[in-house]
Amino acid sequence: MLQPRCVWRLRELMAVRRSWFNTTKLVPELRRYGFDFDRSTVYRLVSAEQPPKIPLELVVALCKILDCRFEDLVTEVEPENGERPRPRGAAPAMPEGPVLSGDFFDAES
């Protein structure tokens, strides 16, 4: 099964919902919810293009801070031209010939 491609919209929501155009004001808001991150960590969180691997509790805190829903924060991107998204990474190696010999099932146990 292919994983959907998603976009992390934290930076956009900060600007639209709170008129925050840098991470300075987000740091103390996150502290109120128990997340004591330094400014560089918050910057990486905000500037990510793909949803980062973060605790669900942090996602909930961000949604509360920005008064938004999960669907606002993370949106799925539809593939272009109706194509299914291709999985990333190397394709599995497939044998060119048959995997089993022709008499494999005829052999006695």
VOFITOR-475930 format. One record per atom (N, C-alpha, C, O, CB): x, y, z; atom name; residue number from 1; residue in three letters. Coordinates in nm, 4 decimals, always signed. Atoms other than C-alpha are relative to their C-alpha. Glycine has a CB too. Layout:
residues N
xx/yy/zz/atome/num/residu
X/Y/Z/CA/NUM/ALA
...
//
This chain:
residues 109
xx/yy/zz/atome/num/residu
+0.0843/-0.1175/+0.0000/N/1/MET
+0.0000/+0.0000/+0.0000/CA/1/MET
+0.0889/+0.1240/+0.0000/C/1/MET
+0.1871/+0.1310/+0.0740/O/1/MET
-0.0960/-0.0003/+0.1218/CB/1/MET
-0.0773/-0.1224/+0.0092/N/2/LEU
+0.1322/+0.3415/-0.0905/CA/2/LEU
-0.0434/+0.0992/+0.1071/C/2/LEU
-0.1619/+0.1125/+0.1374/O/2/LEU
-0.0144/+0.0619/-0.1387/CB/2/LEU
+0.0318/-0.1010/-0.0999/N/3/GLN
+0.1542/+0.6100/+0.1723/CA/3/GLN
-0.0411/+0.1291/-0.0701/C/3/GLN
+0.0178/+0.1652/-0.1720/O/3/GLN
+0.1206/+0.0245/+0.0945/CB/3/GLN
+0.0392/-0.1267/+0.0614/N/4/PRO
-0.0258/+0.9354/+0.0936/CA/4/PRO
+0.1083/+0.1057/+0.0204/C/4/PRO
+0.1812/+0.1030/+0.1196/O/4/PRO
-0.1337/+0.0490/+0.0583/CB/4/PRO
-0.0948/-0.1107/-0.0119/N/5/ARG
+0.1867/+1.2431/+0.0325/CA/5/ARG
-0.0717/+0.1144/+0.0704/C/5/ARG
-0.1812/+0.1538/+0.0303/O/5/ARG
+0.0550/+0.0449/-0.1408/CB/5/ARG
+0.0629/-0.1036/-0.0814/N/6/CYS
+0.1130/+1.5134/+0.2876/CA/6/CYS
+0.0877/+0.1244/+0.0054/C/6/CYS
+0.2090/+0.1182/-0.0148/O/6/CYS
-0.0273/-0.0519/+0.1420/CB/6/CYS
-0.0697/-0.1275/-0.0138/N/7/VAL
+0.2062/+1.8781/+0.3344/CA/7/VAL
-0.0235/+0.0528/+0.1411/C/7/VAL
-0.1362/+0.0525/+0.1908/O/7/VAL
-0.0482/+0.1032/-0.1075/CB/7/VAL
+0.0027/-0.0563/-0.1352/N/8/TRP
+0.2865/+2.0318/+0.6737/CA/8/TRP
-0.0221/+0.1502/-0.0141/C/8/TRP
+0.0612/+0.2189/-0.0732/O/8/TRP
+0.1333/-0.0316/+0.0795/CB/8/TRP
+0.0383/-0.1390/+0.0220/N/9/ARG
+0.1161/+2.3733/+0.6905/CA/9/ARG
+0.0131/+0.0864/+0.1256/C/9/ARG
-0.0597/+0.1847/+0.1398/O/9/ARG
-0.1416/+0.0059/-0.0505/CB/9/ARG
-0.0144/-0.0736/-0.1253/N/10/LEU
+0.2335/+2.4994/+1.0312/CA/10/LEU
+0.0356/+0.1464/-0.0244/C/10/LEU
-0.0255/+0.2354/+0.0349/O/10/LEU
+0.1063/-0.0655/+0.0875/CB/10/LEU
-0.0427/-0.1385/+0.0261/N/11/ARG
+0.4087/+2.8102/+0.8951/CA/11/ARG
-0.1167/+0.0833/-0.0534/C/11/ARG
-0.1390/+0.1960/-0.0090/O/11/ARG
+0.1178/+0.0026/-0.1009/CB/11/ARG
+0.1137/-0.0707/+0.0597/N/12/GLU
+0.1052/+2.9083/+0.6876/CA/12/GLU
-0.1083/+0.0290/+0.1047/C/12/GLU
-0.1631/+0.1392/+0.1088/O/12/GLU
-0.0591/-0.0825/-0.1158/CB/12/GLU
+0.1030/-0.0195/-0.1021/N/13/LEU
-0.1363/+2.8583/+0.9780/CA/13/LEU
+0.0428/+0.1015/+0.1058/C/13/LEU
-0.0402/+0.1774/+0.1559/O/13/LEU
-0.0332/-0.1327/+0.0667/CB/13/LEU
-0.0484/-0.1003/-0.0949/N/14/MET
+0.0826/+3.0622/+1.2126/CA/14/MET
-0.0243/+0.1404/-0.0546/C/14/MET
-0.0657/+0.2299/+0.0192/O/14/MET
+0.1502/-0.0209/+0.0294/CB/14/MET
+0.0183/-0.1320/+0.0611/N/15/ALA
+0.0656/+3.3535/+0.9685/CA/15/ALA
-0.1475/+0.0369/-0.0106/C/15/ALA
-0.1861/+0.1497/+0.0199/O/15/ALA
+0.0645/+0.0036/-0.1386/CB/15/ALA
+0.1415/-0.0286/+0.0238/N/16/VAL
-0.3051/+3.3243/+0.8912/CA/16/VAL
-0.0788/+0.0115/+0.1300/C/16/VAL
-0.1577/+0.1045/+0.1465/O/16/VAL
-0.0611/-0.1080/-0.0874/CB/16/VAL
+0.0811/+0.0045/-0.1219/N/17/ARG
-0.4443/+3.2383/+1.2350/CA/17/ARG
+0.0459/+0.0970/+0.1084/C/17/ARG
-0.0361/+0.1509/+0.1828/O/17/ARG
+0.0010/-0.1389/+0.0552/CB/17/ARG
-0.0511/-0.0806/-0.1115/N/18/ARG
-0.2152/+3.4383/+1.4640/CA/18/ARG
+0.0842/+0.1201/-0.0450/C/18/ARG
+0.1318/+0.1966/+0.0388/O/18/ARG
+0.0828/-0.0874/+0.0916/CB/18/ARG
-0.0866/-0.1065/+0.0548/N/19/SER
-0.0259/+3.6820/+1.2341/CA/19/SER
+0.1421/-0.0111/+0.0545/C/19/SER
+0.2077/+0.0895/+0.0815/O/19/SER
-0.0579/+0.1392/+0.0332/CB/19/SER
-0.1368/+0.0262/-0.0429/N/20/TRP
+0.2996/+3.5201/+1.3472/CA/20/TRP
+0.0819/-0.0327/-0.1243/C/20/TRP
+0.0504/-0.1266/-0.1974/O/20/TRP
+0.0063/-0.1168/+0.1052/CB/20/TRP
-0.0821/+0.0221/+0.1175/N/21/PHE
+0.5683/+3.5432/+1.0821/CA/21/PHE
+0.1397/-0.0491/+0.0361/C/21/PHE
+0.2262/-0.0600/-0.0508/O/21/PHE
+0.0094/+0.1269/-0.0806/CB/21/PHE
-0.1231/+0.0659/-0.0438/N/22/ASN
+0.8533/+3.3985/+1.2898/CA/22/ASN
-0.0353/-0.0890/+0.1188/C/22/ASN
-0.1494/-0.0904/+0.1650/O/22/ASN
+0.1118/+0.1050/+0.0381/CB/22/ASN
+0.0268/+0.1016/-0.1032/N/23/THR
+0.8892/+3.1346/+1.5599/CA/23/THR
+0.0043/+0.0543/+0.1424/C/23/THR
-0.0262/-0.0186/+0.2368/O/23/THR
+0.0993/-0.1119/-0.0125/CB/23/THR
-0.0208/-0.0561/-0.1336/N/24/THR
+0.9512/+3.3707/+1.8530/CA/24/THR
-0.1215/-0.0147/+0.0907/C/24/THR
-0.1067/-0.0498/+0.2078/O/24/THR
+0.0363/+0.1454/-0.0112/CB/24/THR
+0.1203/+0.0047/-0.0832/N/25/LYS
+0.5912/+3.3772/+1.9758/CA/25/LYS
-0.0516/-0.1418/+0.0223/C/25/LYS
-0.1285/-0.1659/+0.1153/O/25/LYS
-0.1086/+0.0834/-0.0628/CB/25/LYS
+0.0449/+0.1382/-0.0157/N/26/LEU
+0.5364/+3.0038/+1.9296/CA/26/LEU
+0.0698/-0.0689/+0.1177/C/26/LEU
+0.0100/-0.1538/+0.1839/O/26/LEU
+0.0253/-0.0785/-0.1289/CB/26/LEU
-0.0780/+0.0650/-0.1065/N/27/VAL
+0.8091/+2.9056/+2.1799/CA/27/VAL
-0.0704/+0.0084/+0.1360/C/27/VAL
-0.0878/-0.0954/+0.1998/O/27/VAL
+0.1390/+0.0641/+0.0097/CB/27/VAL
+0.0671/-0.0040/-0.1307/N/28/PRO
+0.6299/+3.0374/+2.4947/CA/28/PRO
-0.1371/-0.0675/-0.0008/C/28/PRO
-0.1800/-0.1214/+0.1013/O/28/PRO
-0.0154/+0.1436/+0.0450/CB/28/PRO
+0.1295/+0.0682/+0.0084/N/29/GLU
+0.2950/+2.9041/+2.3723/CA/29/GLU
+0.0177/-0.1510/+0.0158/C/29/GLU
-0.0622/-0.2164/+0.0829/O/29/GLU
-0.0694/+0.0318/-0.1342/CB/29/GLU
-0.0271/+0.1431/-0.0143/N/30/LEU
+0.4438/+2.5552/+2.3410/CA/30/LEU
+0.0377/-0.0337/+0.1444/C/30/LEU
+0.0018/-0.1403/+0.1944/O/30/LEU
+0.1126/-0.0435/-0.0960/CB/30/LEU
-0.0364/+0.0227/-0.1409/N/31/ARG
+0.5897/+2.5885/+2.6932/CA/31/ARG
-0.1241/-0.0116/+0.0874/C/31/ARG
-0.1254/-0.0893/+0.1828/O/31/ARG
+0.0897/+0.1138/+0.0517/CB/31/ARG
+0.1250/+0.0071/-0.0771/N/32/ARG
+0.2370/+2.6456/+2.8265/CA/32/ARG
-0.0600/-0.1398/-0.0051/C/32/ARG
-0.1321/-0.1798/+0.0864/O/32/ARG
-0.1016/+0.1021/-0.0529/CB/32/ARG
+0.0516/+0.1362/+0.0154/N/33/TYR
+0.1547/+2.2947/+2.6992/CA/33/TYR
+0.1034/-0.1056/+0.0393/C/33/TYR
+0.0834/-0.2246/+0.0148/O/33/TYR
-0.0446/-0.0228/-0.1439/CB/33/TYR
-0.0987/+0.0942/-0.0508/N/34/GLY
+0.4671/+2.1385/+2.8501/CA/34/GLY
+0.1109/-0.0365/-0.0968/C/34/GLY
+0.1861/-0.1304/-0.0704/O/34/GLY
-0.0678/-0.1222/+0.0415/CB/34/GLY
-0.1050/+0.0275/+0.0979/N/35/PHE
+0.6956/+2.1451/+2.5444/CA/35/PHE
+0.1052/+0.1096/+0.0095/C/35/PHE
+0.0834/+0.2221/-0.0356/O/35/PHE
-0.0584/-0.0090/-0.1446/CB/35/PHE
-0.1067/-0.0969/-0.0229/N/36/ASP
+1.0216/+2.3180/+2.6359/CA/36/ASP
+0.1061/-0.0152/-0.1086/C/36/ASP
+0.2125/-0.0727/-0.0852/O/36/ASP
+0.0625/-0.0183/+0.1412/CB/36/ASP
-0.0912/+0.0085/+0.1136/N/37/PHE
+1.1890/+2.3462/+2.2953/CA/37/PHE
+0.0814/+0.1280/-0.0111/C/37/PHE
+0.0336/+0.2363/+0.0228/O/37/PHE
-0.0774/-0.0260/-0.1306/CB/37/PHE
-0.0768/-0.1204/+0.0292/N/38/ASP
+1.4716/+2.5813/+2.2069/CA/38/ASP
-0.0454/+0.0560/-0.1352/C/38/ASP
-0.1191/-0.0094/-0.2091/O/38/ASP
+0.1534/-0.0300/-0.0004/CB/38/ASP
+0.0465/-0.0674/+0.1220/N/39/ARG
+1.4243/+2.8249/+1.9190/CA/39/ARG
+0.0389/-0.0746/-0.1268/C/39/ARG
-0.0373/-0.0746/-0.2235/O/39/ARG
+0.0556/+0.1406/-0.0058/CB/39/ARG
-0.0423/+0.0709/+0.1210/N/40/SER
+1.6222/+2.6158/+1.6694/CA/40/SER
-0.0875/-0.1225/-0.0258/C/40/SER
-0.1157/-0.1547/-0.1412/O/40/SER
+0.1470/-0.0421/+0.0115/CB/40/SER
+0.0896/+0.1149/+0.0161/N/41/THR
+1.4021/+2.3102/+1.7329/CA/41/THR
-0.1351/+0.0452/-0.0531/C/41/THR
-0.1918/-0.0184/-0.1420/O/41/THR
-0.0176/-0.0746/+0.1337/CB/41/THR
+0.1286/-0.0528/+0.0467/N/42/VAL
+1.0868/+2.5176/+1.6872/CA/42/VAL
+0.0126/+0.0469/-0.1448/C/42/VAL
-0.0796/+0.0283/-0.2242/O/42/VAL
-0.0480/+0.1165/+0.0906/CB/42/VAL
-0.0215/-0.0427/+0.1386/N/43/TYR
+1.2343/+2.6678/+1.3693/CA/43/TYR
-0.0054/-0.1196/-0.0953/C/43/TYR
-0.0691/-0.1120/-0.2004/O/43/TYR
+0.1355/+0.0724/-0.0136/CB/43/TYR
+0.0024/+0.1198/+0.0854/N/44/ARG
+1.2926/+2.3187/+1.2244/CA/44/ARG
-0.1412/-0.0565/-0.0103/C/44/ARG
-0.1816/-0.1042/-0.1164/O/44/ARG
+0.0959/-0.1076/+0.0549/CB/44/ARG
+0.1381/+0.0474/-0.0007/N/45/LEU
+0.9388/+2.2199/+1.3235/CA/45/LEU
-0.0862/+0.0835/-0.0948/C/45/LEU
-0.1680/+0.0292/-0.1691/O/45/LEU
-0.0578/+0.0045/+0.1427/CB/45/LEU
+0.0803/-0.0907/+0.0820/N/46/VAL
+0.7906/+2.5242/+1.1496/CA/46/VAL
+0.0417/-0.0055/-0.1463/C/46/VAL
-0.0440/+0.0014/-0.2345/O/46/VAL
+0.0118/+0.1430/+0.0519/CB/46/VAL
-0.0482/-0.0089/+0.1379/N/47/SER
+1.0080/+2.5155/+0.8379/CA/47/SER
-0.0051/-0.1319/-0.0765/C/47/SER
+0.0286/-0.1348/-0.1948/O/47/SER
+0.1401/+0.0509/-0.0002/CB/47/SER
+0.0083/+0.1299/+0.0686/N/48/ALA
+0.9540/+2.1463/+0.7561/CA/48/ALA
-0.1075/+0.0040/-0.1087/C/48/ALA
-0.2135/+0.0636/-0.0899/O/48/ALA
-0.0307/-0.1137/+0.1015/CB/48/ALA
+0.0988/+0.0083/+0.1082/N/49/GLU
+0.7761/+2.0781/+0.4254/CA/49/GLU
-0.0896/-0.1221/+0.0165/C/49/GLU
-0.2081/-0.1181/-0.0165/O/49/GLU
+0.0701/-0.0048/-0.1362/CB/49/GLU
+0.0757/+0.1223/-0.0250/N/50/GLN
+0.6674/+1.7269/+0.5175/CA/50/GLN
-0.0328/-0.0067/+0.1486/C/50/GLN
+0.0421/+0.0465/+0.2305/O/50/GLN
+0.0797/-0.1266/-0.0457/CB/50/GLN
+0.0309/+0.0125/-0.1424/N/51/PRO
+0.4934/+1.6435/+0.8445/CA/51/PRO
+0.1127/-0.0730/+0.0728/C/51/PRO
+0.1465/-0.1858/+0.0367/O/51/PRO
-0.1338/-0.0742/+0.0201/CB/51/PRO
-0.1069/+0.0673/-0.0742/N/52/PRO
+0.7710/+1.5657/+1.0930/CA/52/PRO
-0.0562/-0.1091/+0.0901/C/52/PRO
-0.1760/-0.1128/+0.1183/O/52/PRO
+0.0794/+0.1011/+0.0834/CB/52/PRO
+0.0408/+0.1045/-0.0948/N/53/LYS
+0.7617/+1.2641/+1.3221/CA/53/LYS
+0.0018/+0.0623/+0.1388/C/53/LYS
+0.1072/+0.0799/+0.1998/O/53/LYS
+0.0948/-0.1270/-0.0074/CB/53/LYS
+0.0131/-0.0672/-0.1285/N/54/ILE
+0.6314/+1.4262/+1.6377/CA/54/ILE
-0.1079/-0.0692/+0.0816/C/54/ILE
-0.1935/-0.1376/+0.0256/O/54/ILE
-0.0329/+0.1501/-0.0186/CB/54/ILE
+0.1029/+0.0625/-0.0838/N/55/PRO
+0.4236/+1.3114/+1.9349/CA/55/PRO
-0.1386/+0.0574/-0.0302/C/55/PRO
-0.1532/+0.1743/-0.0659/O/55/PRO
+0.0335/+0.0194/+0.1489/CB/55/PRO
+0.1379/-0.0419/+0.0217/N/56/LEU
+0.0482/+1.3267/+1.8979/CA/56/LEU
-0.0378/+0.1146/+0.0933/C/56/LEU
-0.1146/+0.2030/+0.0553/O/56/LEU
-0.0952/-0.1180/+0.0200/CB/56/LEU
+0.0282/-0.1069/-0.0959/N/57/GLU
+0.0354/+1.5471/+2.2080/CA/57/GLU
+0.0471/+0.1360/-0.0520/C/57/GLU
-0.0162/+0.2382/-0.0254/O/57/GLU
+0.0669/-0.0305/+0.1344/CB/57/GLU
-0.0494/-0.1250/+0.0581/N/58/LEU
+0.2429/+1.8091/+2.0239/CA/58/LEU
-0.0935/+0.0478/-0.1106/C/58/LEU
-0.1191/+0.1676/-0.1230/O/58/LEU
+0.1431/-0.0184/-0.0551/CB/58/LEU
+0.0960/-0.0367/+0.1052/N/59/VAL
+0.0026/+1.8011/+1.7282/CA/59/VAL
-0.1246/+0.0609/+0.0630/C/59/VAL
-0.1755/+0.1623/+0.0152/O/59/VAL
-0.0379/-0.1236/-0.0864/CB/59/VAL
+0.1186/-0.0521/-0.0696/N/60/VAL
-0.2897/+1.8527/+1.9677/CA/60/VAL
+0.0288/+0.1400/+0.0546/C/60/VAL
-0.0551/+0.2293/+0.0428/O/60/VAL
-0.0428/-0.0955/+0.1155/CB/60/VAL
-0.0363/-0.1319/-0.0535/N/61/ALA
-0.1073/+2.1443/+2.1352/CA/61/ALA
+0.0055/+0.1038/-0.1114/C/61/ALA
-0.0442/+0.2152/-0.0944/O/61/ALA
+0.1356/-0.0065/+0.0728/CB/61/ALA
-0.0068/-0.0938/+0.1124/N/62/LEU
-0.0354/+2.3073/+1.7979/CA/62/LEU
-0.1397/+0.0361/-0.0499/C/62/LEU
-0.1673/+0.1520/-0.0810/O/62/LEU
+0.0830/-0.0597/-0.1148/CB/62/LEU
+0.1376/-0.0267/+0.0437/N/63/CYS
-0.4001/+2.2707/+1.6971/CA/63/CYS
-0.0714/+0.0932/+0.0981/C/63/CYS
-0.1470/+0.1807/+0.0561/O/63/CYS
-0.0786/-0.1320/-0.0144/CB/63/CYS
+0.0621/-0.0886/-0.0998/N/64/LYS
-0.5106/+2.4347/+2.0237/CA/64/LYS
+0.0582/+0.1409/-0.0083/C/64/LYS
-0.0156/+0.2393/-0.0025/O/64/LYS
+0.0196/-0.0566/+0.1421/CB/64/LYS
-0.0655/-0.1309/+0.0080/N/65/ILE
-0.2553/+2.7162/+1.9940/CA/65/ILE
-0.0500/+0.0777/-0.1212/C/65/ILE
-0.0748/+0.1980/-0.1124/O/65/ILE
+0.1531/-0.0163/-0.0067/CB/65/ILE
+0.0388/-0.0663/+0.1249/N/66/LEU
-0.3587/+2.7918/+1.6352/CA/66/LEU
-0.1497/-0.0047/-0.0262/C/66/LEU
-0.1966/+0.0446/-0.1288/O/66/LEU
+0.0724/-0.0630/-0.1157/CB/66/LEU
+0.1447/+0.0126/+0.0149/N/67/ASP
-0.7284/+2.7156/+1.6863/CA/67/ASP
-0.0342/-0.0601/-0.1369/C/67/ASP
-0.1090/-0.0023/-0.2156/O/67/ASP
-0.0685/+0.1379/+0.0174/CB/67/ASP
+0.0226/+0.0674/+0.1278/N/68/CYS
-0.7276/+2.4701/+1.3964/CA/68/CYS
-0.0228/-0.1485/+0.0242/C/68/CYS
-0.0138/-0.1961/+0.1373/O/68/CYS
+0.1195/+0.0218/-0.0962/CB/68/CYS
+0.0183/+0.1448/-0.0062/N/69/ARG
-0.7980/+2.1050/+1.3206/CA/69/ARG
+0.1222/-0.0680/-0.0611/C/69/ARG
+0.2034/-0.0040/-0.1279/O/69/ARG
-0.1305/-0.0433/-0.0738/CB/69/ARG
-0.1105/+0.0768/+0.0581/N/70/PHE
-0.5538/+1.8311/+1.2251/CA/70/PHE
+0.0000/+0.0128/-0.1519/C/70/PHE
+0.1057/+0.0257/-0.2137/O/70/PHE
-0.0094/-0.1484/+0.0410/CB/70/PHE
+0.0121/-0.0082/+0.1456/N/71/GLU
-0.6849/+1.8486/+0.8674/CA/71/GLU
+0.0497/+0.1334/-0.0541/C/71/GLU
+0.0881/+0.1425/-0.1707/O/71/GLU
-0.1445/-0.0215/-0.0418/CB/71/GLU
-0.0545/-0.1293/+0.0417/N/72/ASP
-0.5810/+2.2154/+0.8555/CA/72/ASP
+0.1524/-0.0019/+0.0054/C/72/ASP
+0.2192/+0.0591/-0.0781/O/72/ASP
-0.0550/+0.1130/+0.0889/CB/72/ASP
-0.1443/+0.0036/-0.0230/N/73/LEU
-0.2310/+2.1403/+0.9816/CA/73/LEU
+0.0723/-0.0928/-0.0974/C/73/LEU
+0.1828/-0.0625/-0.1425/O/73/LEU
+0.0283/-0.0436/+0.1423/CB/73/LEU
-0.0584/+0.0983/+0.0920/N/74/VAL
-0.1627/+1.8374/+0.7603/CA/74/VAL
-0.1014/-0.0260/-0.1105/C/74/VAL
-0.2130/-0.0707/-0.0838/O/74/VAL
+0.0386/-0.1335/+0.0744/CB/74/VAL
+0.0906/+0.0235/+0.1119/N/75/THR
-0.3157/+1.8158/+0.4135/CA/75/THR
+0.0616/-0.1002/-0.0963/C/75/THR
+0.1820/-0.0988/-0.1218/O/75/THR
-0.0327/+0.1319/-0.0728/CB/75/THR
-0.0451/+0.0989/+0.0974/N/76/GLU
-0.2941/+1.5300/+0.1671/CA/76/GLU
+0.0061/+0.0646/-0.1373/C/76/GLU
-0.0831/+0.1408/-0.1747/O/76/GLU
-0.0936/-0.1238/-0.0016/CB/76/GLU
-0.0187/-0.0542/+0.1337/N/77/VAL
-0.1643/+1.6186/-0.1789/CA/77/VAL
-0.0430/-0.1054/-0.1005/C/77/VAL
+0.0021/-0.2199/-0.0954/O/77/VAL
+0.1478/+0.0434/-0.0236/CB/77/VAL
+0.0444/+0.0911/+0.1051/N/78/GLU
-0.3386/+1.4615/-0.4750/CA/78/GLU
+0.1090/-0.0110/-0.1058/C/78/GLU
+0.1726/+0.0889/-0.1392/O/78/GLU
-0.1337/+0.0484/-0.0632/CB/78/GLU
-0.0997/+0.0142/+0.1066/N/79/PRO
-0.1073/+1.3164/-0.7407/CA/79/PRO
-0.0451/+0.0733/-0.1258/C/79/PRO
-0.1647/+0.0851/-0.1524/O/79/PRO
+0.0251/-0.1489/-0.0315/CB/79/PRO
+0.0303/-0.0717/+0.1236/N/80/GLU
-0.0864/+1.5103/-1.0666/CA/80/GLU
-0.0413/-0.0973/-0.1097/C/80/GLU
+0.0018/-0.2126/-0.1102/O/80/GLU
+0.1209/+0.0830/-0.0454/CB/80/GLU
+0.0437/+0.0769/+0.1166/N/81/ASN
-0.2537/+1.3817/-1.3849/CA/81/ASN
-0.0665/-0.1314/+0.0369/C/81/ASN
-0.0633/-0.2258/-0.0420/O/81/ASN
+0.1170/-0.0273/-0.0899/CB/81/ASN
+0.0705/+0.1211/-0.0395/N/82/GLY
-0.4502/+1.1209/-1.1920/CA/82/GLY
+0.0903/-0.1191/+0.0260/C/82/GLY
+0.0414/-0.2308/+0.0427/O/82/GLY
-0.0979/-0.0357/-0.1043/CB/82/GLY
-0.0933/+0.1102/-0.0243/N/83/GLU
-0.1353/+0.9131/-1.1379/CA/83/GLU
+0.0058/-0.0312/+0.1487/C/83/GLU
-0.0099/+0.0568/+0.2334/O/83/GLU
+0.1409/+0.0344/-0.0532/CB/83/GLU
-0.0214/+0.0389/-0.1396/N/84/ARG
-0.0857/+0.7178/-0.8205/CA/84/ARG
+0.1406/+0.0419/+0.0395/C/84/ARG
+0.2323/+0.0327/-0.0421/O/84/ARG
-0.0209/-0.1542/+0.0209/CB/84/ARG
-0.1354/-0.0354/-0.0423/N/85/PRO
+0.2094/+0.8404/-0.6169/CA/85/PRO
+0.0897/-0.1226/+0.0010/C/85/PRO
+0.0469/-0.2322/+0.0374/O/85/PRO
-0.0020/+0.0652/+0.1388/CB/85/PRO
-0.0960/+0.1106/+0.0021/N/86/ARG
+0.5180/+0.6267/-0.6578/CA/86/ARG
+0.0686/-0.0100/+0.1353/C/86/ARG
+0.0995/+0.0913/+0.1981/O/86/ARG
+0.1049/+0.0192/-0.1130/CB/86/ARG
-0.0711/+0.0144/-0.1272/N/87/PRO
+0.6812/+0.4793/-0.3508/CA/87/PRO
+0.1439/+0.0468/-0.0143/C/87/PRO
+0.2041/+0.0349/-0.1210/O/87/PRO
-0.0040/-0.1460/+0.0485/CB/87/PRO
-0.1386/-0.0459/+0.0026/N/88/ARG
+1.0177/+0.6251/-0.2591/CA/88/ARG
+0.0932/-0.1161/+0.0284/C/88/ARG
+0.0529/-0.2168/+0.0865/O/88/ARG
+0.0225/+0.1132/+0.1019/CB/88/ARG
-0.0992/+0.1031/-0.0262/N/89/GLY
+1.3340/+0.4205/-0.2456/CA/89/GLY
+0.0169/-0.0916/-0.1192/C/89/GLY
-0.0515/-0.0787/-0.2207/O/89/GLY
-0.0383/-0.0805/+0.1221/CB/89/GLY
-0.0303/+0.0933/+0.1084/N/90/ALA
+1.4728/+0.1438/-0.4585/CA/90/ALA
-0.1117/-0.1024/-0.0159/C/90/ALA
-0.1745/-0.1440/+0.0814/O/90/ALA
+0.1335/-0.0710/+0.0257/CB/90/ALA
+0.1003/+0.1029/+0.0276/N/91/ALA
+1.2375/-0.1009/-0.6265/CA/91/ALA
+0.0565/-0.1350/+0.0420/C/91/ALA
+0.1773/-0.1563/+0.0313/O/91/ALA
-0.0407/-0.0008/-0.1511/CB/91/ALA
-0.0503/+0.1315/-0.0395/N/92/PRO
+1.2605/-0.4590/-0.4977/CA/92/PRO
+0.0534/-0.0759/-0.1213/C/92/PRO
-0.0001/-0.0641/-0.2315/O/92/PRO
-0.1107/-0.0815/+0.0694/CB/92/PRO
-0.0580/+0.0798/+0.1080/N/93/ALA
+1.4773/-0.6921/-0.7056/CA/93/ALA
-0.0891/-0.1207/-0.0266/C/93/ALA
-0.1215/-0.1959/+0.0654/O/93/ALA
+0.1447/-0.0452/+0.0354/CB/93/ALA
+0.0856/+0.1115/+0.0387/N/94/MET
+1.2636/-0.9428/-0.8952/CA/94/MET
+0.0808/-0.0947/-0.0884/C/94/MET
+0.1558/-0.0486/-0.1745/O/94/MET
-0.1284/+0.0502/-0.0738/CB/94/MET
-0.0731/+0.0944/+0.0843/N/95/PRO
+1.4039/-1.2631/-1.0487/CA/95/PRO
-0.0543/+0.0042/-0.1428/C/95/PRO
-0.1723/+0.0313/-0.1652/O/95/PRO
-0.0099/-0.1434/+0.0574/CB/95/PRO
+0.0423/-0.0027/+0.1396/N/96/GLU
+1.3959/-1.2836/-1.4273/CA/96/GLU
-0.0648/-0.1304/-0.0425/C/96/GLU
-0.1527/-0.1300/-0.1288/O/96/GLU
+0.1178/+0.0298/-0.0895/CB/96/GLU
+0.0557/+0.1302/+0.0361/N/97/GLY
+1.3161/-1.6544/-1.4479/CA/97/GLY
-0.0929/-0.0507/+0.1076/C/97/GLY
-0.1217/+0.0203/+0.2041/O/97/GLY
+0.1110/-0.1012/-0.0246/CB/97/GLY
+0.0878/+0.0567/-0.1025/N/98/PRO
+1.0873/-1.8862/-1.2538/CA/98/PRO
+0.0753/-0.0181/+0.1318/C/98/PRO
+0.1952/-0.0461/+0.1328/O/98/PRO
-0.0580/-0.1350/-0.0472/CB/98/PRO
-0.0605/+0.0120/-0.1323/N/99/VAL
+1.1526/-1.9003/-0.8812/CA/99/VAL
+0.0124/-0.1471/+0.0395/C/99/VAL
+0.1110/-0.1869/+0.1016/O/99/VAL
-0.0829/+0.0771/+0.1047/CB/99/VAL
+0.0008/+0.1423/-0.0334/N/100/LEU
+1.0651/-2.2697/-0.8438/CA/100/LEU
+0.0220/-0.0820/-0.1262/C/100/LEU
-0.0166/-0.0409/-0.2356/O/100/LEU
-0.1330/-0.0402/+0.0686/CB/100/LEU
-0.0178/+0.0879/+0.1157/N/101/SER
+1.1671/-2.5552/-1.0697/CA/101/SER
-0.1350/-0.0595/-0.0384/C/101/SER
-0.2268/-0.0637/+0.0434/O/101/SER
+0.1036/-0.1127/+0.0303/CB/101/SER
+0.1255/+0.0538/+0.0508/N/102/GLY
+0.8947/-2.7140/-1.2821/CA/102/GLY
-0.0499/-0.1210/+0.0762/C/102/GLY
-0.1709/-0.1420/+0.0836/O/102/GLY
+0.0154/-0.0357/-0.1429/CB/102/GLY
+0.0429/+0.1204/-0.0716/N/103/ASP
+0.8914/-3.0365/-1.0769/CA/103/ASP
-0.0002/+0.0194/+0.1522/C/103/ASP
-0.0005/-0.0789/+0.2264/O/103/ASP
+0.0906/-0.1170/-0.0367/CB/103/ASP
-0.0060/-0.0278/-0.1432/N/104/PHE
+0.8975/-2.8664/-0.7348/CA/104/PHE
-0.1134/-0.0670/+0.0764/C/104/PHE
-0.0894/-0.1270/+0.1812/O/104/PHE
-0.0036/+0.1494/+0.0239/CB/104/PHE
+0.1142/+0.0550/-0.0713/N/105/PHE
+0.5475/-2.9798/-0.6368/CA/105/PHE
-0.0143/-0.1508/-0.0198/C/105/PHE
-0.0929/-0.2150/+0.0499/O/105/PHE
-0.1261/+0.0694/-0.0445/CB/105/PHE
+0.0060/+0.1435/+0.0232/N/106/ASP
+0.6022/-3.3311/-0.7739/CA/106/ASP
+0.0956/-0.0765/+0.0910/C/106/ASP
+0.0870/-0.1989/+0.1006/O/106/ASP
+0.0313/-0.0305/-0.1450/CB/106/ASP
-0.0994/+0.0670/-0.0847/N/107/ALA
+0.8873/-3.4047/-0.5320/CA/107/ALA
-0.0676/-0.0608/+0.1221/C/107/ALA
-0.1637/-0.0060/+0.1762/O/107/ALA
+0.1106/+0.0989/+0.0436/CB/107/ALA
+0.0541/+0.0655/-0.1194/N/108/GLU
+0.8189/-3.6469/-0.2482/CA/108/GLU
+0.0575/+0.0645/+0.1244/C/108/GLU
+0.1713/+0.1115/+0.1249/O/108/GLU
+0.0305/-0.1514/-0.0012/CB/108/GLU
-0.0458/-0.0600/-0.1254/N/109/SER
+0.8425/-3.5208/+0.1064/CA/109/SER
+0.0871/-0.0939/+0.0758/C/109/SER
+0.1348/-0.0601/+0.1841/O/109/SER
-0.1162/+0.0414/+0.0857/CB/109/SER
//
